[in-house]
Amino acid sequence: MSRNLLVAFAACSALHLIALVADVTALEWATKPMLAPLLACHVMVRRGPRLVAAGLLLSAAGDVALMFPDTAAFVIGMGCFASAHVCYVTFFVRRGVAQRLRRQWPIPLGYAALWGTLVLLLWTDLKSLRVPVAIYSMLLTATAIASLGFGLRTGAGGALFFLSDTLIAFRLAGTGLPLSDVGIMGTYIAAQFLIASGSSATASTARPGARLRAAAPGRSRPGGAR
């Protein structure tokens, strides 16, 4: 089941990116709302962290909201994604990433400096969205930092999430940079996959009591290693 969900996610992702390249709006609208829910199902089937599954479902709501072009829908979408980042950060912090990040302090410091630089750089051009974007990007940066403390795979996912949303911020600011929907969505899709798969792979092997149950005399583990 888990593998089938990942295959469906990969197929849906490919179709979505093809729709962006070919400018097939109907296919784009049909595939985008399915991306994060498929990953959420994968996490739940793997008995991964519920907070990550919740973050993915909130991301799905944000994806749907951002499909509409008006400012109100954008703010709603940003709120959904902000809530998703709260879920991600809460999960990572509960897994004790703070101690590991102390040993990697230059990287969190670099993220914080990059966040401040981007906010200052885009502040004037963001106009009425300045404060919401600044708050949201702070939560986004927190996810990038906390995910790094959890593992390299989730850390790469957090970095790609940061990159994807930074590209959106530049587009909002009207910088005139040649930013493609394919680049934005490609990095976003990879980010969510890395966060979901990384957190599920680690969490599923580190559930409380799992090793004790496995080592108990007379207990067999159906299905091989799991």
Salt bridges, closest charged atoms under 4 A:
ASP181 OD1 - ARG171 NH1 2.53
